[in-house]
């Protein structure tokens, strides 16, 4: 994924997708694009939500595809963001736990 595409997708998520998801206490982050598949990470209440598949395929994919027609599929990664991983790593290596 080019830096330009990443910025466009991130701006779109901030302006549209995350406005909707924030009403439900969650959000989504752009992780990567592989061919015609957009990989995202769900955050907050959206992560692990029972309605996740409906949200991803019924809302996110439709909105993304309308603006970025080459995106034909959205998948969700269950890894943690680099920021959370770094914070956890510092906690566990500080000797406090």
N, CA, C and O atoms as a GROMACS GRO file, in nm:
protein
  388
    1UNK      N    1   0.085  -0.117   0.000
    1UNK     CA    2   0.000   0.000   0.000
    1UNK      C    3   0.089   0.123   0.000
    1UNK      O    4   0.187   0.131   0.075
    2UNK      N    5   0.056   0.217  -0.083
    2UNK     CA    6   0.133   0.340  -0.088
    2UNK      C    7   0.096   0.430   0.029
    2UNK      O    8  -0.012   0.417   0.088
    3UNK      N    9   0.185   0.520   0.061
    3UNK     CA   10   0.158   0.616   0.169
    3UNK      C   11   0.038   0.702   0.134
    3UNK      O   12  -0.042   0.737   0.222
    4UNK      N   13   0.023   0.738   0.006
    4UNK     CA   14  -0.089   0.820  -0.038
    4UNK      C   15  -0.222   0.747  -0.018
    4UNK      O   16  -0.318   0.807   0.031
    5UNK      N   17  -0.228   0.620  -0.054
    5UNK     CA   18  -0.350   0.542  -0.034
    5UNK      C   19  -0.380   0.526   0.114
    5UNK      O   20  -0.495   0.538   0.156
    6UNK      N   21  -0.278   0.501   0.194
    6UNK     CA   22  -0.296   0.487   0.338
    6UNK      C   23  -0.357   0.614   0.396
    6UNK      O   24  -0.451   0.608   0.476
    7UNK      N   25  -0.304   0.729   0.356
    7UNK     CA   26  -0.356   0.857   0.406
    7UNK      C   27  -0.500   0.880   0.363
    7UNK      O   28  -0.582   0.925   0.442
    8UNK      N   29  -0.532   0.848   0.237
    8UNK     CA   30  -0.669   0.866   0.189
    8UNK      C   31  -0.766   0.776   0.265
    8UNK      O   32  -0.874   0.820   0.306
    9UNK      N   33  -0.727   0.650   0.285
    9UNK     CA   34  -0.812   0.558   0.359
    9UNK      C   35  -0.828   0.601   0.505
    9UNK      O   36  -0.938   0.598   0.559
   10UNK      N   37  -0.719   0.641   0.566
   10UNK     CA   38  -0.723   0.685   0.706
   10UNK      C   39  -0.811   0.809   0.720
   10UNK      O   40  -0.891   0.818   0.814
   11UNK      N   41  -0.797   0.904   0.630
   11UNK     CA   42  -0.882   1.024   0.633
   11UNK      C   43  -1.029   0.987   0.617
   11UNK      O   44  -1.115   1.041   0.687
   12UNK      N   45  -1.057   0.894   0.525
   12UNK     CA   46  -1.195   0.849   0.505
   12UNK      C   47  -1.249   0.781   0.630
   12UNK      O   48  -1.363   0.806   0.670
   13UNK      N   49  -1.169   0.696   0.692
   13UNK     CA   50  -1.213   0.629   0.814
   13UNK      C   51  -1.240   0.730   0.924
   13UNK      O   52  -1.340   0.719   0.996
   14UNK      N   53  -1.152   0.829   0.939
   14UNK     CA   54  -1.171   0.931   1.043
   14UNK      C   55  -1.297   1.013   1.019
   14UNK      O   56  -1.370   1.044   1.113
   15UNK      N   57  -1.323   1.047   0.893
   15UNK     CA   58  -1.436   1.135   0.861
   15UNK      C   59  -1.569   1.062   0.852
   15UNK      O   60  -1.674   1.122   0.876
   16UNK      N   61  -1.568   0.933   0.818
   16UNK     CA   62  -1.694   0.864   0.792
   16UNK      C   63  -1.713   0.741   0.881
   16UNK      O   64  -1.802   0.737   0.965
   17UNK      N   65  -1.630   0.642   0.861
   17UNK     CA   66  -1.647   0.514   0.931
   17UNK      C   67  -1.643   0.532   1.082
   17UNK      O   68  -1.731   0.483   1.153
   18UNK      N   69  -1.542   0.600   1.132
   18UNK     CA   70  -1.527   0.613   1.277
   18UNK      C   71  -1.630   0.706   1.340
   18UNK      O   72  -1.656   0.696   1.460
   19UNK      N   73  -1.688   0.794   1.261
   19UNK     CA   74  -1.799   0.875   1.314
   19UNK      C   75  -1.915   0.783   1.348
   19UNK      O   76  -1.979   0.798   1.452
   20UNK      N   77  -1.943   0.688   1.259
   20UNK     CA   78  -2.050   0.592   1.282
   20UNK      C   79  -2.016   0.497   1.397
   20UNK      O   80  -2.097   0.478   1.488
   21UNK      N   81  -1.896   0.439   1.394
   21UNK     CA   82  -1.859   0.341   1.495
   21UNK      C   83  -1.846   0.402   1.635
   21UNK      O   84  -1.870   0.334   1.734
   22UNK      N   85  -1.809   0.529   1.642
   22UNK     CA   86  -1.794   0.592   1.773
   22UNK      C   87  -1.927   0.604   1.846
   22UNK      O   88  -1.930   0.611   1.969
   23UNK      N   89  -2.037   0.605   1.772
   23UNK     CA   90  -2.169   0.607   1.834
   23UNK      C   91  -2.196   0.478   1.913
   23UNK      O   92  -2.284   0.474   1.999
   24UNK      N   93  -2.119   0.375   1.881
   24UNK     CA   94  -2.132   0.246   1.948
   24UNK      C   95  -2.014   0.217   2.039
   24UNK      O   96  -1.998   0.105   2.087
   25UNK      N   97  -1.930   0.318   2.063
   25UNK     CA   98  -1.816   0.303   2.153
   25UNK      C   99  -1.695   0.236   2.091
   25UNK      O  100  -1.609   0.184   2.163
   26UNK      N  101  -1.688   0.234   1.959
   26UNK     CA  102  -1.578   0.165   1.894
   26UNK      C  103  -1.515   0.247   1.783
   26UNK      O  104  -1.541   0.366   1.769
   27UNK      N  105  -1.433   0.179   1.706
   27UNK     CA  106  -1.366   0.242   1.594
   27UNK      C  107  -1.296   0.137   1.509
   27UNK      O  108  -1.303   0.018   1.538
   28UNK      N  109  -1.229   0.184   1.405
   28UNK     CA  110  -1.156   0.095   1.316
   28UNK      C  111  -1.032   0.167   1.265
   28UNK      O  112  -1.033   0.289   1.244
   29UNK      N  113  -0.926   0.090   1.245
   29UNK     CA  114  -0.800   0.144   1.193
   29UNK      C  115  -0.763   0.071   1.066
   29UNK      O  116  -0.782  -0.050   1.055
   30UNK      N  117  -0.709   0.144   0.970
   30UNK     CA  118  -0.658   0.084   0.848
   30UNK      C  119  -0.524   0.020   0.880
   30UNK      O  120  -0.437   0.084   0.939
   31UNK      N  121  -0.507  -0.107   0.842
   31UNK     CA  122  -0.382  -0.179   0.866
   31UNK      C  123  -0.305  -0.194   0.735
   31UNK      O  124  -0.186  -0.162   0.730
   32UNK      N  125  -0.372  -0.243   0.630
   32UNK     CA  126  -0.303  -0.269   0.503
   32UNK      C  127  -0.405  -0.292   0.393
   32UNK      O  128  -0.524  -0.310   0.419
   33UNK      N  129  -0.356  -0.292   0.270
   33UNK     CA  130  -0.435  -0.332   0.154
   33UNK      C  131  -0.353  -0.437   0.081
   33UNK      O  132  -0.236  -0.415   0.049
   34UNK      N  133  -0.415  -0.551   0.057
   34UNK     CA  134  -0.352  -0.658  -0.019
   34UNK      C  135  -0.440  -0.688  -0.138
   34UNK      O  136  -0.545  -0.751  -0.125
   35UNK      N  137  -0.398  -0.642  -0.255
   35UNK     CA  138  -0.481  -0.658  -0.375
   35UNK      C  139  -0.609  -0.578  -0.360
   35UNK      O  140  -0.606  -0.456  -0.345
   36UNK      N  141  -0.723  -0.649  -0.363
   36UNK     CA  142  -0.853  -0.582  -0.350
   36UNK      C  143  -0.910  -0.598  -0.210
   36UNK      O  144  -1.028  -0.572  -0.187
   37UNK      N  145  -0.826  -0.642  -0.114
   37UNK     CA  146  -0.871  -0.664   0.024
   37UNK      C  147  -0.814  -0.559   0.117
   37UNK      O  148  -0.692  -0.538   0.123
   38UNK      N  149  -0.901  -0.494   0.190
   38UNK     CA  150  -0.862  -0.398   0.293
   38UNK      C  151  -0.857  -0.471   0.426
   38UNK      O  152  -0.953  -0.539   0.464
   39UNK      N  153  -0.747  -0.458   0.497
   39UNK     CA  154  -0.733  -0.518   0.629
   39UNK      C  155  -0.745  -0.408   0.733
   39UNK      O  156  -0.676  -0.307   0.726
   40UNK      N  157  -0.835  -0.429   0.829
   40UNK     CA  158  -0.857  -0.330   0.933
   40UNK      C  159  -0.843  -0.394   1.071
   40UNK      O  160  -0.844  -0.516   1.084
   41UNK      N  161  -0.831  -0.309   1.171
   41UNK     CA  162  -0.830  -0.351   1.311
   41UNK      C  163  -0.946  -0.279   1.379
   41UNK      O  164  -0.955  -0.157   1.371
   42UNK      N  165  -1.032  -0.353   1.444
   42UNK     CA  166  -1.142  -0.292   1.519
   42UNK      C  167  -1.094  -0.257   1.659
   42UNK      O  168  -1.012  -0.327   1.717
   43UNK      N  169  -1.146  -0.148   1.712
   43UNK     CA  170  -1.104  -0.100   1.843
   43UNK      C  171  -1.226  -0.077   1.931
   43UNK      O  172  -1.340  -0.074   1.883
   44UNK      N  173  -1.201  -0.060   2.059
   44UNK     CA  174  -1.307  -0.029   2.153
   44UNK      C  175  -1.412  -0.138   2.159
   44UNK      O  176  -1.380  -0.256   2.155
   45UNK      N  177  -1.537  -0.097   2.169
   45UNK     CA  178  -1.648  -0.191   2.182
   45UNK      C  179  -1.671  -0.273   2.055
   45UNK      O  180  -1.737  -0.377   2.060
   46UNK      N  181  -1.617  -0.229   1.941
   46UNK     CA  182  -1.634  -0.304   1.817
   46UNK      C  183  -1.549  -0.432   1.815
   46UNK      O  184  -1.584  -0.530   1.749
   47UNK      N  185  -1.439  -0.428   1.887
   47UNK     CA  186  -1.351  -0.545   1.890
   47UNK      C  187  -1.421  -0.659   1.963
   47UNK      O  188  -1.450  -0.649   2.082
   48UNK      N  189  -1.446  -0.768   1.892
   48UNK     CA  190  -1.512  -0.883   1.951
   48UNK      C  191  -1.662  -0.873   1.964
   48UNK      O  192  -1.726  -0.961   2.022
   49UNK      N  193  -1.720  -0.768   1.910
   49UNK     CA  194  -1.866  -0.750   1.917
   49UNK      C  195  -1.935  -0.862   1.838
   49UNK      O  196  -1.885  -0.906   1.735
   50UNK      N  197  -2.050  -0.906   1.886
   50UNK     CA  198  -2.125  -1.010   1.818
   50UNK      C  199  -2.177  -0.965   1.681
   50UNK      O  200  -2.205  -1.049   1.595
   51UNK      N  201  -2.191  -0.835   1.661
   51UNK     CA  202  -2.238  -0.781   1.533
   51UNK      C  203  -2.124  -0.742   1.440
   51UNK      O  204  -2.145  -0.675   1.340
   52UNK      N  205  -2.003  -0.784   1.473
   52UNK     CA  206  -1.885  -0.743   1.396
   52UNK      C  207  -1.898  -0.776   1.248
   52UNK      O  208  -1.870  -0.690   1.164
   53UNK      N  209  -1.940  -0.897   1.214
   53UNK     CA  210  -1.949  -0.935   1.072
   53UNK      C  211  -2.049  -0.849   0.997
   53UNK      O  212  -2.024  -0.810   0.883
   54UNK      N  213  -2.162  -0.820   1.058
   54UNK     CA  214  -2.262  -0.735   0.994
   54UNK      C  215  -2.208  -0.593   0.976
   54UNK      O  216  -2.232  -0.530   0.873
   55UNK      N  217  -2.136  -0.544   1.076
   55UNK     CA  218  -2.079  -0.410   1.066
   55UNK      C  219  -1.973  -0.404   0.956
   55UNK      O  220  -1.972  -0.311   0.876
   56UNK      N  221  -1.885  -0.504   0.952
   56UNK     CA  222  -1.777  -0.504   0.854
   56UNK      C  223  -1.833  -0.517   0.713
   56UNK      O  224  -1.797  -0.439   0.625
   57UNK      N  225  -1.921  -0.614   0.691
   57UNK     CA  226  -1.970  -0.641   0.556
   57UNK      C  227  -2.090  -0.555   0.517
   57UNK      O  228  -2.107  -0.522   0.399
   58UNK      N  229  -2.172  -0.519   0.612
   58UNK     CA  230  -2.292  -0.442   0.582
   58UNK      C  231  -2.273  -0.292   0.585
   58UNK      O  232  -2.348  -0.219   0.519
   59UNK      N  233  -2.175  -0.246   0.659
   59UNK     CA  234  -2.154  -0.101   0.671
   59UNK      C  235  -2.018  -0.062   0.613
   59UNK      O  236  -2.011   0.014   0.516
   60UNK      N  237  -1.912  -0.113   0.672
   60UNK     CA  238  -1.778  -0.068   0.634
   60UNK      C  239  -1.748  -0.100   0.487
   60UNK      O  240  -1.706  -0.011   0.413
   61UNK      N  241  -1.769  -0.224   0.446
   61UNK     CA  242  -1.738  -0.260   0.306
   61UNK      C  243  -1.817  -0.175   0.209
   61UNK      O  244  -1.761  -0.126   0.111
   62UNK      N  245  -1.945  -0.157   0.232
   62UNK     CA  246  -2.028  -0.078   0.141
   62UNK      C  247  -1.980   0.066   0.132
   62UNK      O  248  -1.972   0.122   0.022
   63UNK      N  249  -1.949   0.126   0.246
   63UNK     CA  250  -1.903   0.265   0.246
   63UNK      C  251  -1.766   0.278   0.178
   63UNK      O  252  -1.743   0.370   0.100
   64UNK      N  253  -1.676   0.187   0.210
   64UNK     CA  254  -1.541   0.191   0.151
   64UNK      C  255  -1.548   0.167   0.001
   64UNK      O  256  -1.485   0.240  -0.076
   65UNK      N  257  -1.622   0.067  -0.040
   65UNK     CA  258  -1.632   0.033  -0.183
   65UNK      C  259  -1.692   0.147  -0.265
   65UNK      O  260  -1.655   0.165  -0.381
   66UNK      N  261  -1.783   0.223  -0.206
   66UNK     CA  262  -1.844   0.336  -0.277
   66UNK      C  263  -1.741   0.444  -0.311
   66UNK      O  264  -1.754   0.513  -0.412
   67UNK      N  265  -1.639   0.459  -0.225
   67UNK     CA  266  -1.537   0.562  -0.246
   67UNK      C  267  -1.411   0.505  -0.309
   67UNK      O  268  -1.343   0.572  -0.387
   68UNK      N  269  -1.380   0.380  -0.275
   68UNK     CA  270  -1.261   0.311  -0.327
   68UNK      C  271  -1.309   0.183  -0.396
   68UNK      O  272  -1.303   0.075  -0.337
   69UNK      N  273  -1.357   0.193  -0.521
   69UNK     CA  274  -1.423   0.079  -0.586
   69UNK      C  275  -1.335  -0.045  -0.606
   69UNK      O  276  -1.387  -0.154  -0.629
   70UNK      N  277  -1.206  -0.030  -0.598
   70UNK     CA  278  -1.118  -0.146  -0.613
   70UNK      C  279  -1.116  -0.234  -0.489
   70UNK      O  280  -1.070  -0.348  -0.494
   71UNK      N  281  -1.165  -0.181  -0.377
   71UNK     CA  282  -1.174  -0.260  -0.254
   71UNK      C  283  -1.299  -0.347  -0.264
   71UNK      O  284  -1.411  -0.296  -0.268
   72UNK      N  285  -1.280  -0.478  -0.267
   72UNK     CA  286  -1.391  -0.572  -0.282
   72UNK      C  287  -1.416  -0.655  -0.157
   72UNK      O  288  -1.518  -0.723  -0.147
   73UNK      N  289  -1.324  -0.649  -0.063
   73UNK     CA  290  -1.337  -0.729   0.058
   73UNK      C  291  -1.270  -0.655   0.173
   73UNK      O  292  -1.170  -0.586   0.154
   74UNK      N  293  -1.326  -0.668   0.293
   74UNK     CA  294  -1.266  -0.613   0.414
   74UNK      C  295  -1.248  -0.728   0.512
   74UNK      O  296  -1.342  -0.802   0.541
   75UNK      N  297  -1.126  -0.744   0.562
   75UNK     CA  298  -1.101  -0.844   0.665
   75UNK      C  299  -1.052  -0.775   0.790
   75UNK      O  300  -0.999  -0.664   0.786
   76UNK      N  301  -1.071  -0.843   0.902
   76UNK     CA  302  -1.035  -0.787   1.032
   76UNK      C  303  -0.920  -0.868   1.090
   76UNK      O  304  -0.927  -0.990   1.098
   77UNK      N  305  -0.814  -0.799   1.129
   77UNK     CA  306  -0.704  -0.864   1.199
   77UNK      C  307  -0.731  -0.856   1.348
   77UNK      O  308  -0.789  -0.759   1.396
   78UNK      N  309  -0.690  -0.958   1.421
   78UNK     CA  310  -0.715  -0.957   1.565
   78UNK      C  311  -0.589  -0.925   1.645
   78UNK      O  312  -0.587  -0.941   1.767
   79UNK      N  313  -0.485  -0.880   1.576
   79UNK     CA  314  -0.365  -0.841   1.649
   79UNK      C  315  -0.388  -0.707   1.718
   79UNK      O  316  -0.484  -0.637   1.689
   80UNK      N  317  -0.299  -0.673   1.807
   80UNK     CA  318  -0.310  -0.545   1.878
   80UNK      C  319  -0.229  -0.440   1.804
   80UNK      O  320  -0.136  -0.472   1.729
   81UNK      N  321  -0.264  -0.315   1.824
   81UNK     CA  322  -0.192  -0.207   1.759
   81UNK      C  323  -0.050  -0.200   1.816
   81UNK      O  324  -0.026  -0.242   1.929
   82UNK      N  325   0.044  -0.148   1.737
   82UNK     CA  326   0.181  -0.134   1.787
   82UNK      C  327   0.191  -0.051   1.915
   82UNK      O  328   0.277  -0.077   1.999
   83UNK      N  329   0.103   0.049   1.930
   83UNK     CA  330   0.106   0.133   2.049
   83UNK      C  331   0.068   0.053   2.174
   83UNK      O  332   0.132   0.066   2.278
   84UNK      N  333  -0.034  -0.031   2.162
   84UNK     CA  334  -0.077  -0.112   2.276
   84UNK      C  335   0.030  -0.215   2.310
   84UNK      O  336   0.059  -0.239   2.427
   85UNK      N  337   0.088  -0.277   2.208
   85UNK     CA  338   0.193  -0.375   2.230
   85UNK      C  339   0.312  -0.312   2.303
   85UNK      O  340   0.365  -0.371   2.397
   86UNK      N  341   0.352  -0.193   2.260
   86UNK     CA  342   0.464  -0.124   2.323
   86UNK      C  343   0.433  -0.090   2.469
   86UNK      O  344   0.518  -0.108   2.556
   87UNK      N  345   0.312  -0.041   2.496
   87UNK     CA  346   0.272  -0.008   2.632
   87UNK      C  347   0.274  -0.133   2.721
   87UNK      O  348   0.325  -0.128   2.833
   88UNK      N  349   0.220  -0.243   2.671
   88UNK     CA  350   0.218  -0.367   2.748
   88UNK      C  351   0.359  -0.418   2.772
   88UNK      O  352   0.391  -0.467   2.880
   89UNK      N  353   0.442  -0.407   2.671
   89UNK     CA  354   0.580  -0.452   2.684
   89UNK      C  355   0.653  -0.374   2.793
   89UNK      O  356   0.728  -0.432   2.872
   90UNK      N  357   0.632  -0.244   2.798
   90UNK     CA  358   0.694  -0.161   2.901
   90UNK      C  359   0.645  -0.198   3.040
   90UNK      O  360   0.722  -0.202   3.135
   91UNK      N  361   0.515  -0.225   3.050
   91UNK     CA  362   0.459  -0.264   3.180
   91UNK      C  363   0.520  -0.394   3.231
   91UNK      O  364   0.557  -0.404   3.348
   92UNK      N  365   0.531  -0.491   3.144
   92UNK     CA  366   0.578  -0.622   3.186
   92UNK      C  367   0.729  -0.633   3.200
   92UNK      O  368   0.778  -0.726   3.264
   93UNK      N  369   0.803  -0.540   3.143
   93UNK     CA  370   0.949  -0.544   3.155
   93UNK      C  371   1.000  -0.443   3.258
   93UNK      O  372   1.120  -0.434   3.282
   94UNK      N  373   0.910  -0.368   3.318
   94UNK     CA  374   0.951  -0.267   3.415
   94UNK      C  375   0.976  -0.327   3.554
   94UNK      O  376   1.025  -0.259   3.643
   95UNK      N  377   0.941  -0.454   3.570
   95UNK     CA  378   0.959  -0.518   3.701
   95UNK      C  379   0.842  -0.494   3.794
   95UNK      O  380   0.845  -0.537   3.909
   96UNK      N  381   0.740  -0.425   3.746
   96UNK     CA  382   0.623  -0.398   3.830
   96UNK      C  383   0.528  -0.517   3.833
   96UNK      O  384   0.444  -0.526   3.922
   97UNK      N  385   0.540  -0.607   3.737
   97UNK     CA  386   0.449  -0.723   3.730
   97UNK      C  387   0.527  -0.850   3.718
   97UNK      O  388   0.469  -0.958   3.711
   0.00000   0.00000   0.00000
